[in-house]
Amino acid sequence: MSIETIREAIEAALSEVDGLRVQQEWGSAVNASGNATAAVVEFAGATYDSVMGGGSGHGQSGDDLTFNITLVAGKASDRMARKRLDALVDPDPDSATSVRNNLPPTLSGAVAWAIVRSASGYREYGDESQPMLGCELTVGVAT
């Protein structure tokens, strides 16, 4: 599976999360406003032939890929931005808004498995004159 195909599968899963707007890349201005949180998925690295039982062509191992999902919820001074991030990174297994719970285990058959491994703390992104509040999720994928 190509990196582009996997990224698109993650983006498709994110597009199903209520209140999350998936962008292909960051423009000059972050498009997070009102009740929408912006998300961008980027390839973040790979360890090749490291996952047992995968499909490297040798029948012994597969690749462990990492993708980052950057979430930007709104102005850093906006309390609702913090609440939107809280909902999106919620560890509760019953949370309907958690990105972790909305990522299909195989990205609808695109990979052997996919899991949200971690979330960063909240931090400011963008222009100093109008900082935006966001965080990063790290997604591990095995091919």
C-alpha positions in Angstrom: 0.0 0.0 0.0 1.4 3.4 -0.9 1.9 6.2 1.6 -0.7 8.3 -0.4 -3.3 5.6 -0.2 -2.8 5.1 3.6 -2.9 8.9 4.2 -6.1 9.1 2.2 -7.6 6.2 4.2 -6.8 8.1 7.5 -8.3 11.3 6.0 -11.5 9.4 5.0 -11.9 8.1 8.5 -11.4 11.5 10.0 -13.9 13.1 7.6 -16.6 10.9 9.4 -15.9 12.6 12.8 -18.5 15.3 13.5 -17.0 18.7 13.6 -13.7 17.8 12.1 -12.7 19.4 8.8 -9.9 17.5 6.9 -7.5 19.7 4.9 -4.9 18.4 2.4 -2.3 20.9 3.6 -2.0 24.0 5.7 -2.7 27.2 3.8 -1.5 30.6 4.8 -4.3 30.6 7.3 -5.6 27.7 9.4 -9.2 27.0 8.6 -10.6 26.4 12.1 -13.5 28.4 13.2 -17.0 28.1 14.7 -17.6 24.5 15.7 -15.1 23.1 13.2 -11.6 21.8 14.0 -9.1 21.5 11.2 -7.0 18.3 10.7 -4.0 17.6 8.4 -2.5 14.2 8.0 1.2 13.9 7.2 3.6 11.0 6.8 6.1 11.1 9.7 8.4 8.2 9.0 8.9 4.5 8.7 10.8 1.5 10.0 11.0 -1.0 7.2 10.7 -4.8 7.6 10.0 -4.5 11.3 6.5 -5.8 11.8 6.3 -9.6 12.0 3.8 -11.3 9.7 3.5 -8.4 7.3 4.1 -8.2 3.6 7.6 -7.1 2.6 7.7 -9.6 -0.2 9.8 -12.0 1.9 6.9 -13.3 3.9 8.7 -12.5 7.2 7.9 -8.9 8.1 6.1 -5.7 7.1 6.6 -2.0 7.6 5.8 0.1 10.6 4.7 3.5 9.3 4.0 6.7 11.3 1.6 9.4 10.4 0.9 12.6 12.4 -2.6 14.1 12.6 -2.4 17.8 13.5 -5.6 19.2 15.0 -6.2 22.9 15.2 -9.4 23.8 17.1 -9.5 27.6 17.1 -8.0 30.7 18.8 -5.8 29.8 21.7 -7.9 32.2 23.9 -11.1 30.4 23.0 -12.3 28.1 25.7 -14.4 26.2 23.2 -11.3 25.3 21.2 -9.9 23.5 24.3 -13.2 21.7 24.8 -13.2 20.5 21.1 -9.7 19.2 21.5 -10.7 17.5 24.8 -13.5 15.6 22.9 -11.2 14.7 20.0 -8.5 13.2 22.2 -10.8 11.6 24.7 -9.4 8.3 25.9 -12.9 7.0 26.9 -13.5 3.9 24.7 -17.2 4.9 24.5 -16.5 8.4 23.2 -18.2 9.0 19.9 -16.0 12.1 19.2 -12.6 10.5 19.9 -10.3 10.3 16.9 -8.8 7.2 18.5 -12.2 5.4 18.5 -13.1 6.6 15.0 -10.0 5.2 13.3 -10.9 1.8 11.8 -8.4 -0.9 13.0 -7.4 -1.8 9.4 -8.4 1.6 7.8 -11.1 -0.3 5.9 -8.7 -3.0 4.7 -5.9 -0.6 3.5 -3.4 -1.9 6.1 -2.8 -4.8 8.5 -3.5 -2.5 11.5 -3.7 1.1 12.5 -3.7 2.6 16.0 -3.5 6.1 17.5 -0.4 5.7 19.7 -0.2 9.0 21.4 -1.4 12.6 21.7 0.8 15.6 22.4 -0.1 18.2 24.9 -2.0 21.2 23.6 0.1 24.0 22.1 -0.2 27.1 20.0 0.2 27.0 16.2 0.3 29.7 13.6 0.8 33.4 13.7 1.9 35.0 16.9 -0.7 37.8 16.5 -3.5 35.2 16.6 -2.2 31.9 17.9 -4.4 28.8 17.4 -4.8 26.0 19.9 -4.0 22.5 18.7 -2.3 19.2 19.3 -0.8 16.2 17.4 -1.9 12.6 17.3 0.6 10.0 16.3 -0.8 7.1 14.3 1.1 3.8 13.9 0.3 1.7 10.8 1.5 -1.8 9.8 1.5 -2.8 6.2 
